[in-house]
Amino acid sequence: MSEATDRPVDDDAWARACAEDLEAEKARRRAHHGPGTGTAAEELRKLIDAVADRISSLPTPLLGPAAQGTVQQIIKQAKSAAQPVIERNPDVFDHLAAAGGELLAAYRSAVEGQERRWTRDAGDQAGTGKRSDDPTDPRDGGASGGEHIDLD
């Protein structure tokens, strides 16, 4: 028998080693950079708690103590409804956070593109419609002979 067959087979050894390395790297980064943000689900829990604390601390002299009790009850119900959803679906919030980042990037790209068009068109101070010195630029009625129609 060879040495390779003498040892018991451990199919999960590689997965365990990777998980251990990942945890060690996370611990090293926490030690170097301090505790970072948690998962999207943890951050949502913190947000709910912060909003609830802030609402609870707001003075309500016009509404009175009965209204304050009602506000406390509503906050308690909202937290108790949100917690099970967060606990059952933590990955959903990570995906939503990633999607929000993608939407922000798309919005930023659109805004930057529009800003470039605005600054490019800002050179036409006389209102002649001429935006370029290029005689083949269709916006100038050059080679195409047509008028530019901006569909944006």
BELMOHU-V643497 format. One record per residue. N is the residue number from 1. RES is the residue in three letters. SS is DSSP state (helix for helix, strand for strand, loop for the rest). PHI is phi in whole degrees, -180 to 180 (999 if undefined). D_CENTER is the distance of its C-alpha to the mean C-alpha in whole Angstrom. Layout:
BEGIN
[[N	RES	SS	PHI	D_CENTER] [N	RES	SS	PHI	D_CENTER]]
END
This chain:
BEGIN
[[1	MET	loop	999	56] [2	SER	loop	-89	54] [3	GLU	helix	-64	52] [4	ALA	helix	-66	48] [5	THR	helix	-91	50] [6	ASP	helix	-75	51] [7	ARG	loop	-87	48] [8	PRO	loop	-70	46] [9	VAL	loop	-83	43] [10	ASP	loop	-123	40] [11	ASP	loop	-69	37] [12	ASP	loop	-95	34] [13	ALA	helix	-62	35] [14	TRP	helix	-66	33] [15	ALA	helix	-63	30] [16	ARG	helix	-65	31] [17	ALA	helix	-63	31] [18	CYS	helix	-64	28] [19	ALA	helix	-64	26] [20	GLU	helix	-65	29] [21	ASP	helix	-63	28] [22	LEU	helix	-64	24] [23	GLU	helix	-64	25] [24	ALA	helix	-64	27] [25	GLU	helix	-66	24] [26	LYS	helix	-62	22] [27	ALA	helix	-64	25] [28	ARG	helix	-63	26] [29	ARG	helix	-68	22] [30	ARG	helix	-62	22] [31	ALA	helix	-67	26] [32	HIS	helix	-82	25] [33	HIS	helix	-106	22] [34	GLY	loop	87	22] [35	PRO	loop	-69	20] [36	GLY	loop	-93	16] [37	THR	loop	-75	13] [38	GLY	loop	-86	14] [39	THR	loop	-71	12] [40	ALA	helix	-62	9] [41	ALA	helix	-65	13] [42	GLU	helix	-65	15] [43	GLU	helix	-66	12] [44	LEU	helix	-66	12] [45	ARG	helix	-60	16] [46	LYS	helix	-62	16] [47	LEU	helix	-64	15] [48	ILE	helix	-61	17] [49	ASP	helix	-64	20] [50	ALA	helix	-66	19] [51	VAL	helix	-65	19] [52	ALA	helix	-62	23] [53	ASP	helix	-63	24] [54	ARG	helix	-67	24] [55	ILE	helix	-65	25] [56	SER	helix	-65	28] [57	SER	helix	-86	29] [58	LEU	loop	-68	29] [59	PRO	loop	-73	33] [60	THR	loop	-127	34] [61	PRO	loop	-68	38] [62	LEU	loop	-76	38] [63	LEU	loop	-90	37] [64	GLY	helix	88	39] [65	PRO	helix	-68	39] [66	ALA	helix	-65	39] [67	ALA	helix	-68	36] [68	GLN	helix	-61	34] [69	GLY	helix	-64	35] [70	THR	helix	-66	33] [71	VAL	helix	-62	30] [72	GLN	helix	-60	30] [73	GLN	helix	-65	31] [74	ILE	helix	-63	28] [75	ILE	helix	-62	26] [76	LYS	helix	-62	27] [77	GLN	helix	-67	27] [78	ALA	helix	-64	23] [79	LYS	helix	-66	23] [80	SER	helix	-70	25] [81	ALA	helix	-78	23] [82	ALA	helix	-77	20] [83	GLN	helix	-58	21] [84	PRO	helix	-63	22] [85	VAL	helix	-64	20] [86	ILE	helix	-65	17] [87	GLU	helix	-69	20] [88	ARG	helix	-78	21] [89	ASN	loop	-132	17] [90	PRO	helix	-64	15] [91	ASP	helix	-69	14] [92	VAL	helix	-60	13] [93	PHE	helix	-70	10] [94	ASP	helix	-65	9] [95	HIS	helix	-66	9] [96	LEU	helix	-64	7] [97	ALA	helix	-64	4] [98	ALA	helix	-65	5] [99	ALA	helix	-64	6] [100	GLY	helix	-62	4] [101	GLY	helix	-63	3] [102	GLU	helix	-67	7] [103	LEU	helix	-63	8] [104	LEU	helix	-63	7] [105	ALA	helix	-64	9] [106	ALA	helix	-66	12] [107	TYR	helix	-62	12] [108	ARG	helix	-60	13] [109	SER	helix	-63	15] [110	ALA	helix	-64	17] [111	VAL	helix	-66	17] [112	GLU	helix	-63	19] [113	GLY	helix	-63	21] [114	GLN	helix	-66	22] [115	GLU	helix	-62	23] [116	ARG	helix	-63	25] [117	ARG	helix	-64	27] [118	TRP	helix	-63	28] [119	THR	helix	-71	29] [120	ARG	helix	-66	31] [121	ASP	helix	-77	32] [122	ALA	loop	-69	33] [123	GLY	loop	-71	36] [124	ASP	loop	-91	38] [125	GLN	loop	-72	40] [126	ALA	loop	-79	43] [127	GLY	loop	76	41] [128	THR	loop	-80	43] [129	GLY	loop	87	40] [130	LYS	loop	-84	41] [131	ARG	loop	-118	38] [132	SER	loop	-147	39] [133	ASP	loop	-92	42] [134	ASP	loop	-78	42] [135	PRO	loop	-68	45] [136	THR	loop	-95	43] [137	ASP	loop	-68	40] [138	PRO	helix	-63	40] [139	ARG	helix	-71	38] [140	ASP	helix	-97	42] [141	GLY	loop	75	44] [142	GLY	loop	-75	45] [143	ALA	loop	-62	46] [144	SER	loop	-78	44] [145	GLY	loop	75	46] [146	GLY	loop	-101	44] [147	GLU	loop	-95	41] [148	HIS	loop	-75	38] [149	ILE	loop	-117	36] [150	ASP	loop	-85	32] [151	LEU	loop	-90	30] [152	ASP	loop	-73	27]]
END
